[in-house]
Amino acid sequence: MPMRYLQFRPLVVLATAVVLPATGCADRPAPPAARPPSAQTAPAQPTAPAPATPAAQSASQPNAAEATLAGLRQSLSTATEENDRVAAVDDIAELGQNARPALDDLVRATTDANIRVRWHAARAIGMIGEDAVSAIPTLIGLLADADPIVATQAAAAIGNIRSDDEIKADTPAADIAHYESATKALVGAMVHKDPRVRRAALRSIMKMKPPRELLIPLVTRQLGDADPSVVLPAITSIAGMGPDAVPMLVESLKDPKARYWAEIALAELGPAAAPAVDALSAAAAEGDIHERMQAILTLAAIGEPAAKAADLLQEALASNEGSLQFAAAYAAGRMRLASADEMLGKAAAAEDPFLASVATWARARIKPDDKERVKDAVTKLLAGLSSDNPAVRRSGISALSDLTGNLADGDEAALSEGFIRLLTDADPGVHMQAGAALIRQGAVAVKPLKAAIDDPERRRAALEILAAIGGAAKDAVDPLVGLLGNADPELQGEAAVALAAIGPDAAPAVPALQQILSSETTPAGLLYPTAYALGRIGPAARPALDQLMKFSASDDDFLATVAVWAAVKINPGEASMFEAAVPRLRKALRSDRELVRLEAAVALGDIGPAARSAVPILELVAEDDPLPAVREAAAAALEKIRGGGSPTT
């Protein structure tokens, strides 16, 4: 599914091409409820045994736990099938610290040719806890595994071992050395190409509790890398750690090589970075002009909690540095600083149209109930949409989008028309901003977007935006159904994706979707979104169930997965489908496609306790998936699976 507009937040962009985040960091899901030990949670201590009877004390046979472990070790060593080896590893893992005698078996399993066996083995090692510290070198080696899930579980396991180990004065020097080596390796994994590995590495770094003199230079060295393609992924993952990352980033602000990137990461955290306000204010008062500007923009992203930086912003507004003025005007608006109103009034009258528009927007933000101010801001910002300067057009779109909550529906609908015209703007940033603004408008934008479907130049962008709007775009179902009969399969697919996003309200599309699914001439690429749309529509798509079940046995693995997922969504109470569905949905959780992982997690939750074999991979996804919505869905699925309730729709 196209993600251009789905991932784009409203922004104001300076003429220097520096992005101003207008909304800060997206809300992150609450931590998952407490659950049994996993690759992401510290291993539980074994329950103390009941007092032994004399007969038991004299028995020569091993106790039940030892006998169970011995049998599992034997099963692991003799199993020839992948599923049998994975099952044995998982059963060993459930024993927690009691599985210590099987550590060597699990270490050997990490060299298995099968990917699933390797990552389950890494997970199991972590669940043993501190008694598995000797296996840390093995786990460090797995950080370089070709499969990212193996590397992710290895990183998580290192953190679980350390979090179970209370370092004391008598802790063996060899253990300390293992932890130091692991810290260095985990910091190196901060720039891994896969975001799941980066996130797991960062989580484990937090658990390692390394000395600051060891950690800060390592992190600073990574952030000081001159190549943005290396640093930016690490920044994204650091921001994903939330407030826990702030102390580390504040320290990095002190190093000139890492300062700019630390500021970017803190901006991504938004209000959660409030403890960094003093350090950012200091950074904004000295050093390179670009770093100073970014520090102000980071204060802007923090928003009202950064209001104590008001004096700094007024000084920047009064300066002769245009970039600092722009950033300060924007920050004052984000913070709603009444004390800056007079300075903003002067800036609003500036000859520079960009500064004037940002300052006018900021004044409207400070007094949103002042209709004259809002009207003046809208007038100036609308004029800016015709500017020859793309930065002015971008900032105008973002600022107008921010003010839409203060406009009447009729005025807001008029803005939609202007945003739609900009979907064909020559500047990519402008049409991205326009798309984001339309998504933010939601149902208000649907009517003009329906009209845009008839415009070949704007049609595909309109379809993507309708898909991003989702259920609120239900009034567009009829024209979308009409597109299902188009001769262009790509256009048909995009219409199907938009209908899928609308969900159950797209039920009128079922006959047309079913026709596409049953046609022998339908290309494979169109079958995927068609089956997906039927699944999203849910029980109303029951007439297509037989056809979907046929595709669930397809040689096309992806088509089979989508088909079986759709069948479960249409008929969630049919237990006979679970045996085929669960293995495919488990595999789908490993997909590089965010939407696939999201829907697989939801479907496994719908299946409920019958999906128990998916618990290990769901635990991984719930903690380390790069997308908050996917983590939240996986956590909800775990709760349903462990709750013992019946499948729900």
C-alpha positions as CSV (number, residue, x, y, z in Angstrom):
1,M,0.0,0.0,0.0
2,P,1.4,3.5,-0.8
3,M,2.6,5.2,2.3
4,R,3.6,8.6,1.1
5,Y,0.9,10.5,2.8
6,L,0.2,8.1,5.6
7,Q,3.6,8.7,7.2
8,F,3.8,12.4,6.6
9,R,3.0,14.7,9.5
10,P,2.1,18.4,9.2
11,L,5.3,20.4,8.9
12,V,6.5,23.9,8.4
13,V,9.7,24.0,6.3
14,L,12.2,26.8,6.4
15,A,13.8,28.3,3.3
16,T,17.0,26.5,4.3
17,A,15.1,23.2,3.8
18,V,15.2,22.4,7.5
19,V,12.0,20.7,8.6
20,L,9.9,22.2,11.5
21,P,7.9,19.4,13.1
22,A,4.6,20.9,13.9
23,T,3.0,18.1,15.9
24,G,6.0,16.6,17.7
25,C,6.1,12.9,18.4
26,A,3.1,10.8,17.8
27,D,1.4,9.4,20.9
28,R,2.9,6.1,21.7
29,P,0.9,3.1,23.1
30,A,0.9,2.3,26.8
31,P,3.3,-0.5,27.8
32,P,1.8,-3.9,27.3
33,A,0.2,-5.5,30.4
34,A,2.4,-7.7,32.5
35,R,2.9,-11.1,31.0
36,P,4.9,-14.3,31.4
37,P,8.7,-14.2,30.8
38,S,9.6,-13.6,27.1
39,A,12.5,-12.4,25.0
40,Q,11.5,-8.9,26.0
41,T,10.9,-9.3,29.8
42,A,13.2,-10.2,32.6
43,P,13.1,-13.9,33.5
44,A,10.9,-14.7,36.5
45,Q,12.5,-16.3,39.5
46,P,11.5,-20.0,40.0
47,T,8.9,-20.6,42.6
48,A,10.3,-22.1,45.8
49,P,9.5,-25.8,46.0
50,A,7.3,-27.1,48.7
51,P,9.0,-28.9,51.6
52,A,10.0,-32.4,50.6
53,T,8.6,-35.4,52.3
54,P,11.0,-38.0,53.7
55,A,10.0,-40.3,50.8
56,A,10.8,-37.6,48.3
57,Q,14.1,-36.8,50.0
58,S,15.2,-40.4,49.7
59,A,14.0,-40.9,46.1
60,S,16.8,-41.4,43.6
61,Q,14.7,-40.3,40.7
62,P,15.2,-36.7,39.4
63,N,12.4,-34.3,40.3
64,A,9.6,-33.6,37.8
65,A,11.3,-30.4,36.5
66,E,14.6,-32.2,35.9
67,A,12.8,-35.1,34.2
68,T,10.8,-32.7,32.0
69,L,14.0,-30.8,31.0
70,A,15.8,-34.0,30.2
71,G,13.0,-35.1,28.0
72,L,13.0,-31.8,26.2
73,R,16.7,-31.8,25.7
74,Q,16.4,-35.3,24.2
75,S,13.6,-34.1,21.9
76,L,15.7,-31.1,20.7
77,S,18.7,-33.3,19.9
78,T,16.7,-35.9,18.0
79,A,14.0,-33.8,16.3
80,T,14.4,-33.6,12.5
81,E,11.5,-31.4,11.7
82,E,11.6,-27.6,12.1
83,N,8.4,-27.3,14.0
84,D,9.5,-30.1,16.5
85,R,12.8,-28.3,17.2
86,V,11.1,-25.0,17.7
87,A,8.5,-26.5,20.0
88,A,11.2,-28.2,22.1
89,V,13.2,-24.9,22.3
90,D,10.0,-23.0,23.4
91,D,9.2,-25.6,26.0
92,I,12.7,-25.3,27.4
93,A,12.3,-21.5,27.4
94,E,9.2,-21.8,29.5
95,L,11.3,-23.3,32.4
96,G,13.1,-20.0,32.8
97,Q,16.1,-20.3,35.1
98,N,15.4,-24.0,35.6
99,A,16.5,-24.5,32.0
100,R,20.1,-23.7,32.9
101,P,21.3,-27.3,32.3
102,A,20.1,-27.0,28.7
103,L,22.2,-23.8,28.0
104,D,24.7,-25.7,25.8
105,D,21.9,-27.3,23.9
106,L,20.4,-23.9,23.2
107,V,23.8,-22.4,22.2
108,R,24.2,-25.2,19.7
109,A,20.6,-24.5,18.4
110,T,21.7,-20.9,17.6
111,T,23.8,-22.4,14.8
112,D,20.9,-24.3,13.3
113,A,20.5,-23.8,9.5
114,N,16.8,-23.0,10.1
115,I,16.1,-19.3,10.9
116,R,13.2,-20.0,13.2
117,V,15.2,-22.4,15.3
118,R,18.0,-19.8,15.7
119,W,15.8,-17.0,16.9
120,H,13.7,-19.1,19.2
121,A,17.0,-20.4,20.7
122,A,18.3,-16.9,21.2
123,R,15.0,-16.0,22.9
124,A,15.3,-19.1,25.2
125,I,18.8,-18.2,26.3
126,G,17.6,-14.8,27.4
127,M,14.8,-16.3,29.4
128,I,17.3,-18.3,31.5
129,G,18.5,-15.0,32.9
130,E,21.8,-14.3,34.6
131,D,22.8,-17.9,34.6
132,A,23.2,-17.6,30.8
133,V,25.8,-14.8,31.0
134,S,28.5,-17.2,29.6
135,A,26.4,-17.3,26.4
136,I,26.7,-13.6,25.7
137,P,29.6,-14.0,23.2
138,T,27.3,-16.3,21.2
139,L,24.5,-13.7,21.3
140,I,26.9,-10.9,20.3
141,G,27.8,-13.1,17.3
142,L,24.1,-13.4,16.4
143,L,23.8,-9.6,16.2
144,A,25.4,-10.1,12.8
145,D,23.1,-12.9,11.7
146,A,21.7,-12.4,8.2
147,D,18.2,-12.7,9.4
148,P,17.0,-9.5,11.3
149,I,14.7,-11.5,13.6
150,V,17.6,-13.6,14.9
151,A,19.6,-10.4,15.5
152,T,16.6,-8.8,17.2
153,Q,16.1,-11.7,19.6
154,A,19.8,-11.8,20.3
155,A,19.8,-8.2,21.3
156,A,16.8,-8.6,23.5
157,A,18.3,-11.7,25.1
158,I,21.4,-9.8,26.1
159,G,19.3,-7.2,27.8
160,N,17.2,-9.8,29.7
161,I,20.3,-11.6,31.0
162,R,21.7,-8.3,32.3
163,S,18.4,-7.1,33.8
164,D,18.2,-10.4,35.8
165,D,21.8,-9.9,37.1
166,E,22.3,-7.7,40.2
167,I,25.9,-6.6,39.7
168,K,27.7,-6.8,43.1
169,A,31.3,-6.4,44.3
170,D,31.8,-10.2,44.0
171,T,30.5,-10.4,40.4
172,P,33.1,-12.3,38.4
173,A,35.4,-10.1,36.3
174,A,34.6,-12.4,33.3
175,D,30.9,-11.5,33.6
176,I,31.7,-7.8,33.7
177,A,33.8,-8.1,30.6
178,H,31.0,-9.9,28.8
179,Y,28.6,-7.0,29.6
180,E,31.1,-4.4,28.5
181,S,31.6,-6.3,25.2
182,A,27.9,-6.6,24.8
183,T,27.4,-2.8,25.4
184,K,29.8,-2.0,22.6
185,A,28.2,-4.5,20.3
186,L,24.7,-3.2,21.0
187,V,25.8,0.4,20.4
188,G,27.1,-0.7,17.1
189,A,23.7,-2.3,16.3
190,M,22.2,1.2,16.7
191,V,22.8,1.7,13.0
192,H,21.7,-1.7,11.9
193,K,19.7,-1.5,8.6
194,D,16.7,-3.2,10.2
195,P,14.7,-1.0,12.6
196,R,13.6,-3.9,14.7
197,V,17.3,-4.7,15.5
198,R,18.0,-1.1,16.3
199,R,15.0,-0.9,18.7
200,A,15.9,-4.1,20.5
201,A,19.6,-3.0,20.8
202,L,18.5,0.4,22.3
203,R,16.2,-1.3,24.7
204,S,18.9,-3.6,25.9
205,I,21.4,-0.8,26.2
206,M,19.0,0.8,28.7
207,K,18.9,-2.5,30.6
208,M,22.7,-2.9,30.6
209,K,23.1,0.2,32.8
210,P,26.6,0.8,31.5
211,P,28.9,3.4,33.2
212,R,28.4,6.8,31.6
213,E,32.1,7.0,30.8
214,L,31.6,3.9,28.6
215,L,28.2,4.6,27.0
216,I,28.3,8.3,26.1
217,P,31.5,8.2,24.0
218,L,30.1,5.2,22.1
219,V,26.8,6.8,21.4
220,T,28.4,10.1,20.6
221,R,30.7,8.4,18.1
222,Q,27.7,6.9,16.3
223,L,25.8,10.2,16.2
224,G,28.9,12.0,15.1
225,D,29.0,9.9,11.9
226,A,29.0,12.3,8.9
227,D,26.7,10.2,6.8
228,P,23.0,11.0,7.3
229,S,22.1,7.6,5.8
230,V,23.8,6.0,8.8
231,V,22.8,8.4,11.5
232,L,19.1,9.0,10.7
233,P,18.0,5.4,11.2
234,A,19.6,5.5,14.6
235,I,17.9,8.8,15.4
236,T,14.5,7.3,14.6
237,S,15.1,4.3,16.8
238,I,16.5,6.4,19.7
239,A,13.4,8.6,19.5
240,G,11.3,5.5,19.6
241,M,12.6,4.8,23.1
242,G,10.6,7.7,24.5
243,P,11.6,9.5,27.7
244,D,14.3,6.9,28.6
245,A,16.4,8.2,25.8
246,V,16.5,11.8,27.1
247,P,19.4,11.6,29.5
248,M,21.6,9.9,26.9
249,L,20.7,12.6,24.3
250,V,21.3,15.5,26.8
251,E,24.8,14.2,27.3
252,S,25.3,14.0,23.5
253,L,24.4,17.7,23.2
254,K,27.7,18.5,24.9
255,D,29.7,17.0,22.0
256,P,29.9,19.3,18.9
257,K,30.0,16.3,16.6
258,A,26.8,14.8,18.0
259,R,24.9,17.9,19.0
260,Y,22.9,18.4,15.8
261,W,21.7,14.8,15.6
262,A,20.9,14.8,19.3
263,E,18.7,17.8,18.7
264,I,16.9,16.1,15.9
265,A,16.2,13.0,18.1
266,L,14.9,15.2,20.9
267,A,12.6,17.0,18.4
268,E,11.2,13.6,17.5
269,L,10.4,13.0,21.1
270,G,8.3,16.1,21.3
271,P,6.9,17.0,24.8
272,A,8.6,13.9,26.3
273,A,11.9,15.8,25.8
274,A,10.9,18.5,28.3
275,P,13.8,17.6,30.7
276,A,16.2,18.7,28.0
277,V,14.9,22.3,27.8
278,D,17.8,23.8,29.8
279,A,20.4,22.0,27.7
280,L,18.7,22.9,24.5
281,S,18.5,26.6,25.5
282,A,22.2,26.5,26.1
283,A,22.8,25.0,22.7
284,A,20.6,27.6,21.1
285,A,22.7,30.4,22.5
286,E,26.0,29.4,21.0
287,G,27.8,27.4,18.3
288,D,27.0,26.9,14.6
289,I,24.0,28.8,13.3
290,H,22.4,25.6,11.9
291,E,22.8,23.9,15.3
292,R,21.3,26.9,17.1
293,M,18.4,27.0,14.7
294,Q,17.8,23.2,15.2
295,A,17.9,23.7,19.0
296,I,15.1,26.3,18.7
297,L,13.1,24.0,16.5
298,T,13.5,21.2,19.0
299,L,12.2,23.6,21.7
300,A,9.3,24.2,19.4
301,A,8.6,20.5,19.0
302,I,8.5,20.2,22.8
303,G,5.9,22.9,22.8
304,E,4.4,24.6,25.8
305,P,6.6,22.6,28.3
306,A,9.5,24.6,26.9
307,A,7.9,28.0,27.6
308,K,10.7,28.9,30.0
309,A,12.9,29.5,27.0
310,A,10.7,32.6,26.2
311,D,13.6,35.1,26.7
312,L,15.8,33.1,24.3
313,L,13.1,33.2,21.6
314,Q,12.6,36.9,21.9
315,E,16.3,37.5,21.5
316,A,16.3,35.4,18.4
317,L,13.3,37.3,17.0
318,A,15.1,40.5,17.6
319,S,18.3,39.3,15.8
320,N,19.3,39.9,12.3
321,E,19.7,36.2,11.5
322,G,16.7,35.3,9.3
323,S,16.9,31.6,10.0
324,L,16.8,32.2,13.8
325,Q,13.9,34.6,13.4
326,F,11.9,32.0,11.4
327,A,12.6,29.3,14.0
328,A,11.8,31.6,16.9
329,A,8.5,32.7,15.4
330,Y,7.5,29.2,14.8
331,A,8.5,28.1,18.3
332,A,6.6,31.0,19.9
333,G,3.5,29.9,18.1
334,R,4.0,26.3,19.1
335,M,4.4,27.4,22.8
336,R,1.6,30.0,22.5
337,L,3.9,32.6,24.1
338,A,1.8,35.7,24.9
339,S,5.0,37.4,26.0
340,A,6.3,37.2,22.4
341,D,3.2,38.8,20.9
342,E,4.6,42.2,20.4
343,M,7.8,40.9,18.7
344,L,5.7,38.7,16.5
345,G,3.6,41.6,15.5
346,K,6.7,43.3,14.1
347,A,7.8,40.2,12.4
348,A,4.3,39.8,10.8
349,A,4.9,43.2,9.1
350,A,8.3,42.2,7.8
351,E,9.1,42.4,4.1
352,D,10.1,38.8,4.0
353,P,6.9,37.0,3.1
354,F,8.0,33.8,4.8
355,L,8.8,35.4,8.1
356,A,5.6,37.4,7.9
357,S,3.5,34.3,7.3
358,V,5.1,32.3,10.1
359,A,4.7,35.2,12.5
360,T,1.1,35.8,11.5
361,W,0.3,32.1,12.1
362,A,2.0,32.3,15.5
363,R,-0.1,35.3,16.6
364,A,-3.2,33.4,15.6
365,R,-2.0,30.4,17.6
366,I,-1.5,32.6,20.6
367,K,-5.1,34.0,20.4
368,P,-7.1,31.4,18.4
369,D,-10.4,33.0,19.5
370,D,-9.5,36.3,17.9
371,K,-11.4,36.0,14.6
372,E,-9.6,39.0,13.1
373,R,-6.2,37.4,13.8
374,V,-7.3,34.1,12.4
375,K,-8.8,35.8,9.3
376,D,-5.6,37.8,8.7
377,A,-3.5,34.7,9.1
378,V,-5.6,32.7,6.6
379,T,-5.5,35.6,4.1
380,K,-1.7,35.9,4.2
381,L,-1.2,32.1,4.2
382,L,-3.5,31.6,1.3
383,A,-1.6,34.3,-0.6
384,G,1.6,32.4,0.2
385,L,0.3,29.3,-1.6
386,S,0.9,31.2,-4.8
387,S,4.5,32.1,-3.9
388,D,7.3,31.3,-6.3
389,N,9.2,30.1,-3.2
390,P,8.4,26.4,-2.5
391,A,9.4,26.9,1.2
392,V,6.7,29.6,1.5
393,R,4.1,27.3,-0.1
394,R,5.1,24.5,2.2
395,S,4.9,26.6,5.4
396,G,1.6,28.1,4.2
397,I,0.0,24.7,3.8
398,S,1.2,23.5,7.2
399,A,0.2,26.7,9.0
400,L,-3.3,26.6,7.4
401,S,-3.7,23.0,8.3
402,D,-2.9,23.9,11.9
403,L,-5.6,26.6,12.0
404,T,-8.4,24.5,10.5
405,G,-9.8,23.7,13.9
406,N,-10.6,27.4,14.3
407,L,-12.4,27.7,11.0
408,A,-16.0,27.2,10.1
409,D,-16.7,24.1,8.0
410,G,-17.4,26.1,4.9
411,D,-14.1,27.9,5.2
412,E,-12.3,24.7,5.9
413,A,-13.9,23.0,2.8
414,A,-12.6,25.9,0.7
415,L,-9.1,25.2,1.9
416,S,-9.5,21.6,0.7
417,E,-9.8,22.9,-2.8
418,G,-6.6,24.8,-2.5
419,F,-4.8,21.9,-1.1
420,I,-6.0,19.6,-3.9
421,R,-4.7,22.0,-6.5
422,L,-1.3,21.7,-4.9
423,L,-1.2,17.9,-5.3
424,T,0.4,18.5,-8.7
425,D,2.9,21.0,-7.4
426,A,6.4,20.7,-9.0
427,D,8.0,20.6,-5.5
428,P,7.6,17.2,-3.9
429,G,7.5,18.7,-0.4
430,V,4.6,20.9,-1.4
431,H,2.4,18.1,-2.6
432,M,3.4,16.0,0.4
433,Q,2.4,18.8,2.7
434,A,-0.9,19.2,0.8
435,G,-1.7,15.5,1.1
436,A,-1.0,15.6,4.9
437,A,-3.2,18.6,5.3
438,L,-6.1,16.9,3.5
439,I,-5.7,13.8,5.7
440,R,-5.9,16.0,8.7
441,Q,-9.1,17.5,7.5
442,G,-10.7,14.1,7.3
443,A,-14.3,14.0,6.3
444,V,-14.3,17.6,5.3
445,A,-11.9,16.8,2.4
446,V,-13.8,13.8,1.1
447,K,-16.2,15.7,-1.3
448,P,-13.4,17.5,-3.2
449,L,-11.3,14.3,-3.2
450,K,-14.2,12.5,-4.8
451,A,-14.1,15.1,-7.6
452,A,-10.3,14.7,-7.8
453,I,-10.8,11.0,-8.7
454,D,-12.0,12.2,-12.1
455,D,-8.8,14.2,-12.7
456,P,-6.1,11.9,-14.2
457,E,-3.3,14.1,-12.8
458,R,-4.6,14.0,-9.2
459,R,-6.4,10.7,-9.2
460,R,-3.7,8.5,-7.6
461,A,-2.9,11.0,-5.0
462,A,-6.6,11.4,-4.1
463,L,-6.9,7.6,-3.8
464,E,-3.9,7.4,-1.4
465,I,-5.3,10.3,0.7
466,L,-8.8,8.7,0.9
467,A,-7.1,5.5,2.0
468,A,-5.3,7.4,4.7
469,I,-8.5,9.1,5.9
470,G,-10.1,5.6,6.3
471,G,-13.5,5.1,7.7
472,A,-14.3,8.9,7.5
473,A,-14.1,8.6,3.7
474,K,-17.2,6.3,3.5
475,D,-19.0,8.8,1.2
476,A,-16.5,8.0,-1.5
477,V,-17.5,4.3,-1.7
478,D,-19.5,4.7,-4.9
479,P,-16.8,6.3,-7.1
480,L,-14.3,3.9,-5.7
481,V,-16.5,1.0,-6.7
482,G,-16.7,2.5,-10.2
483,L,-12.9,2.4,-10.4
484,L,-12.9,-1.3,-9.8
485,G,-14.2,-1.7,-13.3
486,N,-11.3,0.4,-14.8
487,A,-9.1,-1.3,-17.4
488,D,-5.9,-0.3,-15.4
489,P,-5.2,-3.1,-12.8
490,E,-2.9,-0.7,-10.9
491,L,-5.8,1.8,-10.5
492,Q,-8.2,-1.0,-9.6
493,G,-5.7,-2.1,-6.9
494,E,-5.5,1.4,-5.5
495,A,-9.2,1.7,-5.4
496,A,-9.4,-1.6,-3.5
497,V,-6.9,-0.4,-1.0
498,A,-9.0,2.7,-0.3
499,L,-12.1,0.6,0.1
500,A,-10.2,-1.6,2.5
501,A,-9.3,1.4,4.6
502,I,-13.0,2.4,4.8
503,G,-13.7,-1.1,6.1
504,P,-17.2,-2.4,6.8
505,D,-18.9,0.7,5.3
506,A,-17.4,-0.4,2.0
507,A,-19.8,-3.5,1.9
508,P,-21.4,-2.2,-1.4
509,A,-18.1,-3.0,-3.1
510,V,-18.3,-6.8,-2.3
511,P,-19.9,-7.9,-5.7
512,A,-17.3,-6.0,-7.7
513,L,-14.4,-7.3,-5.6
514,Q,-15.7,-10.8,-5.8
515,Q,-15.9,-10.5,-9.6
516,I,-12.2,-9.5,-9.7
517,L,-11.3,-12.4,-7.4
518,S,-13.1,-14.9,-9.5
519,S,-11.9,-13.8,-12.9
520,E,-9.2,-16.0,-14.5
521,T,-7.6,-13.0,-16.2
522,T,-7.0,-11.0,-13.0
523,P,-3.3,-10.4,-12.6
524,A,-1.7,-11.7,-9.3
525,G,-0.8,-8.1,-8.3
526,L,-4.5,-7.2,-8.2
527,L,-5.6,-10.3,-6.3
528,Y,-3.7,-9.2,-3.2
529,P,-5.5,-5.8,-2.6
530,T,-8.8,-7.4,-3.6
531,A,-8.5,-10.2,-1.0
532,Y,-7.3,-7.6,1.6
533,A,-10.3,-5.4,0.9
534,L,-12.7,-8.2,1.4
535,G,-11.1,-9.1,4.7
536,R,-11.3,-5.5,5.9
537,I,-15.0,-5.3,5.0
538,G,-15.5,-8.4,7.2
539,P,-18.6,-10.5,7.6
540,A,-20.5,-8.7,4.9
541,A,-18.0,-10.2,2.4
542,R,-19.1,-13.8,3.2
543,P,-20.2,-14.5,-0.4
544,A,-16.4,-14.4,-1.3
545,L,-15.4,-16.8,1.4
546,D,-15.3,-20.0,-0.8
547,Q,-13.0,-18.3,-3.3
548,L,-10.7,-17.0,-0.6
549,M,-10.4,-20.5,0.8
550,K,-9.3,-21.7,-2.6
551,F,-6.6,-19.1,-2.7
552,S,-5.5,-20.0,0.8
553,A,-3.9,-23.1,-0.8
554,S,-2.2,-21.1,-3.5
555,D,1.5,-21.7,-4.5
556,D,1.8,-17.9,-4.2
557,D,2.7,-17.7,-0.5
558,F,1.8,-14.0,-0.1
559,L,-1.6,-14.5,-1.8
560,A,-2.3,-17.6,0.4
561,T,-1.4,-15.5,3.5
562,V,-3.7,-12.6,2.5
563,A,-6.5,-15.0,1.6
564,V,-6.4,-17.0,4.8
565,W,-6.2,-13.7,6.8
566,A,-9.2,-12.4,5.0
567,A,-11.2,-15.6,5.6
568,V,-10.5,-15.3,9.3
569,K,-11.7,-11.7,9.4
570,I,-14.9,-12.6,7.5
571,N,-15.6,-15.7,9.6
572,P,-13.7,-15.3,12.8
573,G,-15.5,-18.0,14.7
574,E,-14.7,-20.8,12.3
575,A,-12.1,-22.9,14.2
576,S,-11.5,-25.2,11.3
577,M,-9.5,-22.4,9.6
578,F,-7.2,-21.8,12.5
579,E,-4.8,-24.6,11.8
580,A,-4.0,-23.2,8.3
581,A,-4.2,-19.6,9.4
582,V,-1.9,-19.4,12.4
583,P,1.4,-20.6,10.7
584,R,0.8,-18.1,7.8
585,L,0.0,-15.3,10.2
586,R,3.1,-16.0,12.3
587,K,5.1,-15.7,9.1
588,A,3.3,-12.5,8.2
589,L,4.6,-10.9,11.4
590,R,8.1,-11.1,10.0
591,S,7.1,-9.1,6.9
592,D,8.9,-6.0,5.9
593,R,5.5,-4.4,5.2
594,E,4.1,-2.6,8.1
595,L,0.5,-3.1,7.1
596,V,1.0,-6.8,6.8
597,R,2.4,-7.1,10.3
598,L,-0.4,-4.9,11.7
599,E,-3.2,-7.0,10.2
600,A,-1.5,-10.3,11.1
601,A,-1.3,-9.2,14.7
602,V,-5.0,-8.2,14.8
603,A,-6.0,-11.5,13.1
604,L,-4.1,-13.6,15.6
605,G,-5.8,-11.7,18.4
606,D,-9.1,-12.5,16.8
607,I,-8.2,-16.2,16.7
608,G,-7.5,-16.1,20.4
609,P,-6.1,-19.0,22.5
610,A,-5.8,-21.2,19.4
611,A,-3.0,-18.9,18.2
612,R,-0.8,-19.7,21.2
613,S,2.1,-20.9,19.0
614,A,2.4,-17.3,17.8
615,V,3.2,-16.0,21.3
616,P,7.0,-15.8,20.9
617,I,6.9,-13.8,17.7
618,L,4.1,-11.6,19.0
619,E,6.2,-10.8,22.1
620,L,9.0,-9.7,19.9
621,V,6.7,-7.6,17.7
622,A,5.0,-6.1,20.8
623,E,8.3,-4.8,22.1
624,D,10.5,-4.1,19.1
625,D,8.4,-3.4,16.0
626,P,9.4,0.0,14.7
627,L,5.7,1.1,14.3
628,P,3.8,1.9,17.5
629,A,0.5,0.8,16.0
630,V,1.9,-2.6,15.2
631,R,3.4,-2.9,18.7
632,E,0.0,-2.0,20.2
633,A,-1.8,-4.5,18.0
634,A,0.6,-7.3,19.0
635,A,0.2,-6.5,22.7
636,A,-3.6,-6.6,22.3
637,A,-3.3,-9.9,20.5
638,L,-1.2,-11.4,23.3
639,E,-3.8,-10.3,25.9
640,K,-6.6,-12.0,23.9
641,I,-4.5,-15.2,23.3
642,R,-3.6,-15.5,27.0
643,G,-7.0,-14.4,28.3
644,G,-8.6,-17.6,27.3
645,G,-11.7,-15.9,25.8
646,S,-13.3,-16.9,22.6
647,P,-12.3,-15.2,19.3
648,T,-13.9,-11.8,18.7
649,T,-14.6,-9.8,15.7
